Amino acid sequence: MADKLGLSGGEMFAYQTTGGSNLDLPDEAIDADGKTIALERDLYPNYDLILCISTYSATAPLTAFAKQYGFRGATLHGLNDIILASGLAVDYREVSAEAEKMRLAMTKADAFELDFELGENRLTLTLLCGNQEAQKSHGLCLGRDPDIANLPAGEVYFVPTGAEGQFPMRFDDGTLAVMDVADGRIHTATLVSGDAGLVAAYNEKLAADPVTGELGELGFGTQDLPVSGRDIQDEKVLGTVHVATGRSDHLGGHLTPNLFKYRLNATHDDILYSPSKTPEIHVRQVRMLRDGQTTVVLEDFEPAAYLRDALAD
């Protein structure tokens, strides 16, 4: 098959686990024969297509290297059998077309308002978008321009220009907290339930390295997919919404690793809201503010009439 496609290569390499989402990759790696290589010397300049199957997302660092060395590729972290049979078993031309419908329906937004319910707490987060062109993650890297797809794909996203308000967050162990946001970033976290020490450590991190709390993404899923238990697919499900903190240069934002005080803090961490991931947190409504009008786009984890009409066209 490789000969018919005019392809060569197929080598495999392994690198040390980074320990966090979108942290810079180590330069040292090992080939299939156990030989030590340097990624910047032996891999990036010498291949046109690179697939990165990893534990943690490598989209941000690999995007930077693709621009530098001119290759294309894809990052696929946290794969499981459900993802292989669903999110990676689709026609990405159709995924791209559906994402484009949703992108056009929300592009040039001035802001989005997200209403959350967490027990008795009623919280609203406002994310400013500054009339920017919406972007889409659609799984295609066509042409010869350097590009990295994040697979499974299927979302429309913005890089916020500012943020104000409050939103709830569920930590990996189930601890729940309320995040207070001003000037585009989280300033403090307040415990609602769970591990008080975990929230205290999070506040210490915010104080020591404030850019870790910067909100660098607002994303909306566009696909009809089964829940996989992995955010990389579940954030692509239509009706879900996610925000992210930290590094944003791979999305067109300004926050690069050198702006963090500590290298290991230079992550890009998605915060997904969905019935399966955050059952204690309800996203009652998401509204788009554009051209002086307010339009409901999501309601109760479902696309509202405006988006349903846009996707039906």
C-alpha positions in Angstrom: 0.0 0.0 0.0 2.8 2.4 0.9 4.4 1.8 -2.6 1.1 2.5 -4.3 0.7 5.8 -2.4 4.3 6.7 -3.1 5.1 6.7 0.6 8.2 5.7 2.5 9.1 5.6 6.1 6.8 4.1 8.8 9.4 4.3 11.5 8.4 4.4 15.2 10.0 6.4 18.0 9.3 6.8 21.7 9.9 9.7 24.0 9.6 10.2 27.8 6.1 11.0 29.0 5.8 14.8 29.5 3.5 14.6 32.5 1.0 17.3 31.4 -1.2 18.4 28.5 0.7 20.2 25.8 3.9 20.6 27.7 7.0 20.9 25.5 8.3 17.6 24.2 11.7 16.3 25.3 14.3 16.3 22.4 15.6 12.8 23.2 13.8 9.8 21.9 14.4 6.1 21.2 14.0 4.3 17.9 12.7 0.7 17.4 16.2 -0.7 17.7 16.8 1.1 21.0 19.1 3.7 19.5 18.9 7.2 21.0 18.0 10.0 18.6 17.3 13.7 18.8 13.8 14.7 17.6 14.9 18.1 16.2 17.9 16.7 14.4 16.6 13.3 13.3 12.8 13.5 13.1 11.3 16.9 12.4 13.5 17.9 9.5 13.3 14.5 7.7 9.6 13.6 7.6 6.6 15.1 5.8 4.0 13.3 7.9 4.2 12.7 11.7 1.6 11.0 13.8 2.0 11.4 17.6 0.1 8.7 19.6 0.7 9.7 23.2 -0.6 9.8 26.8 -0.9 13.6 27.0 -1.8 15.9 24.2 1.2 17.2 22.1 -0.7 19.5 19.8 0.8 22.7 21.0 4.5 21.8 20.8 4.1 19.7 17.6 2.3 22.7 15.9 5.2 24.9 16.8 7.7 22.4 15.3 5.6 21.9 12.2 5.7 25.6 11.5 9.5 25.5 12.0 10.3 22.4 9.9 7.4 22.3 7.4 5.8 19.0 8.1 2.1 18.0 8.6 0.7 15.5 11.0 -1.8 14.6 13.7 -1.8 14.2 17.5 -3.9 11.3 18.9 -3.6 11.1 22.7 -5.6 8.8 25.1 -7.0 6.5 22.4 -9.2 3.6 23.3 -11.4 1.1 21.5 -14.5 3.4 21.5 -12.5 6.2 19.8 -11.0 3.8 17.2 -14.4 2.5 16.3 -16.2 5.9 16.2 -14.3 9.2 16.3 -11.5 7.9 14.0 -13.9 5.9 11.8 -15.7 8.8 10.2 -15.5 10.7 6.9 -13.6 13.8 7.9 -14.8 15.6 4.8 -18.3 15.3 6.3 -17.0 16.4 9.7 -15.4 19.4 8.1 -18.6 20.4 6.3 -20.7 20.1 9.5 -18.1 22.1 11.5 -18.1 24.8 8.9 -21.9 25.2 9.2 -21.5 25.8 12.9 -18.4 28.0 12.5 -20.3 30.3 10.1 -23.2 30.4 12.6 -21.0 31.7 15.4 -18.1 33.6 13.7 -17.5 37.2 14.5 -19.1 36.9 17.9 -18.5 39.7 20.4 -18.9 37.5 23.4 -20.5 34.4 24.9 -22.3 34.1 28.2 -22.3 30.6 29.9 -24.9 30.0 32.7 -24.0 27.2 35.1 -25.9 25.5 38.0 -24.0 23.7 40.7 -26.3 22.8 43.6 -27.6 26.1 44.8 -25.0 28.1 43.0 -26.0 30.0 39.9 -22.9 31.2 38.1 -22.3 33.1 34.8 -19.0 33.3 32.9 -18.6 35.9 30.1 -16.0 35.3 27.5 -15.1 38.1 25.2 -14.2 37.2 21.6 -13.6 40.7 20.1 -15.5 40.0 16.8 -12.8 37.4 15.9 -13.2 34.8 13.1 -14.2 31.5 14.6 -11.8 28.6 14.0 -12.6 24.9 13.5 -10.8 21.7 14.3 -12.0 19.4 11.5 -9.3 16.8 11.0 -8.1 17.7 7.6 -4.6 19.0 6.7 -4.9 19.6 3.0 -2.2 21.0 0.8 1.4 21.4 1.7 1.3 24.0 4.4 2.6 23.0 7.8 -0.4 21.9 9.9 -1.3 19.6 12.8 -4.7 18.0 13.3 -5.9 17.0 16.7 -7.8 13.7 16.3 -10.6 12.9 16.9 -11.7 16.3 15.5 -14.9 18.2 15.3 -15.2 21.5 17.2 -15.5 25.2 16.7 -13.4 27.3 18.9 -12.3 30.9 19.9 -9.4 32.3 21.8 -11.0 34.7 24.3 -9.7 38.2 24.4 -11.0 38.6 28.0 -13.2 37.0 30.6 -15.2 37.9 33.7 -17.5 36.2 36.1 -17.5 32.8 37.8 -17.7 29.2 36.7 -17.6 25.8 38.4 -14.8 23.2 37.9 -14.7 19.5 38.7 -11.2 18.2 39.5 -10.2 14.7 38.4 -10.9 13.3 41.8 -14.4 14.8 41.9 -13.6 17.8 44.0 -15.8 20.8 43.0 -14.9 24.4 43.2 -16.0 27.8 42.0 -13.5 29.8 39.9 -13.6 33.6 40.2 -12.5 35.2 36.9 -11.4 38.8 36.2 -9.3 40.4 33.5 -9.3 37.2 31.5 -8.0 34.8 34.1 -8.9 32.8 37.2 -7.8 34.6 40.4 -9.1 32.3 43.1 -10.8 29.0 43.5 -13.4 28.4 46.3 -14.1 24.9 47.6 -17.6 23.6 47.2 -17.0 19.9 48.1 -14.2 17.4 48.2 -10.5 17.8 48.9 -9.8 21.2 50.5 -6.0 20.6 50.1 -6.4 20.2 46.3 -8.1 23.6 46.0 -5.6 25.2 48.3 -2.8 23.8 46.1 -4.5 25.2 43.0 -4.7 28.6 44.6 -1.0 28.5 45.4 -0.3 27.7 41.8 -2.4 30.6 40.6 -0.6 32.9 43.0 2.9 31.7 42.1 2.3 31.6 38.3 -0.7 33.7 37.5 -0.9 33.0 33.7 -1.8 29.4 34.6 -5.3 30.7 35.2 -5.6 32.5 31.9 -8.6 31.4 29.8 -7.2 30.5 26.4 -10.0 28.7 24.7 -13.8 28.4 24.3 -14.8 25.4 22.3 -18.1 23.8 21.1 -18.4 20.1 19.9 -19.9 19.5 16.5 -20.1 15.7 16.1 -22.7 13.0 17.0 -20.4 10.6 18.8 -20.6 8.1 21.6 -19.1 9.0 25.0 -15.6 7.5 25.2 -14.6 8.5 28.7 -11.7 10.5 27.1 -12.0 14.3 26.8 -10.2 14.2 23.4 -13.4 12.7 21.9 -16.1 13.7 24.4 -15.4 17.4 23.9 -16.2 17.0 20.2 -19.8 15.8 21.0 -22.5 18.2 19.8 -24.1 20.0 22.8 -20.9 20.0 24.9 -18.9 23.1 25.7 -15.4 23.5 27.1 -13.1 26.2 28.2 -9.3 25.8 28.7 -6.7 27.4 30.8 -3.0 28.0 30.0 -1.0 27.8 26.8 -2.8 29.1 23.7 -0.1 29.7 21.0 -1.2 26.6 19.0 -4.7 28.1 18.7 -3.5 31.5 17.6 -3.3 33.0 21.1 -0.4 34.9 22.7 0.4 32.6 25.7 3.6 30.8 24.9 5.7 28.6 27.3 8.2 31.3 28.0 5.5 33.4 29.7 5.0 30.9 32.5 7.2 31.2 35.6 7.7 27.5 35.8 8.2 25.2 32.7 5.9 22.4 34.1 3.0 24.9 34.4 3.0 25.6 30.7 0.1 23.3 30.0 -3.1 23.7 28.0 -5.9 22.2 30.1 -9.4 21.6 28.8 -12.3 21.9 31.2 -15.2 19.9 29.6 -18.8 20.3 30.5 -21.0 17.4 29.5 -23.6 15.1 31.3 -21.1 12.3 31.4 -18.0 14.2 32.6 -19.6 16.7 34.9 -22.9 15.3 36.2 -23.0 17.7 39.2 -22.7 20.7 36.9 -25.5 21.8 34.6 -24.9 24.2 31.7 -28.3 25.7 31.6 -27.7 28.0 28.7 -25.0 29.4 26.4 -25.7 32.7 24.7 -23.9 34.4 21.8 -23.6 38.2 21.7 -23.1 39.5 18.2 -24.0 42.7 16.3 -26.1 44.0 19.2 -28.2 40.8 19.4 -28.3 38.0 22.0 -28.9 34.5 20.6 -29.1 31.2 22.6 -26.8 28.6 21.0 -26.9 25.8 23.6 -29.5 24.9 26.2 -29.4 22.0 28.6 -26.5 20.4 26.7 -28.4 20.5 23.4 -28.1 22.8 20.4 -30.7 25.5 20.6 -33.1 26.3 17.7 -30.6 28.8 16.1 -27.9 26.1 15.8 -30.3 23.4 14.8 -31.4 25.5 11.9 -27.8 26.3 10.9 -26.8 22.7 10.9 -29.9 21.7 8.9 -29.1 23.9 6.0 
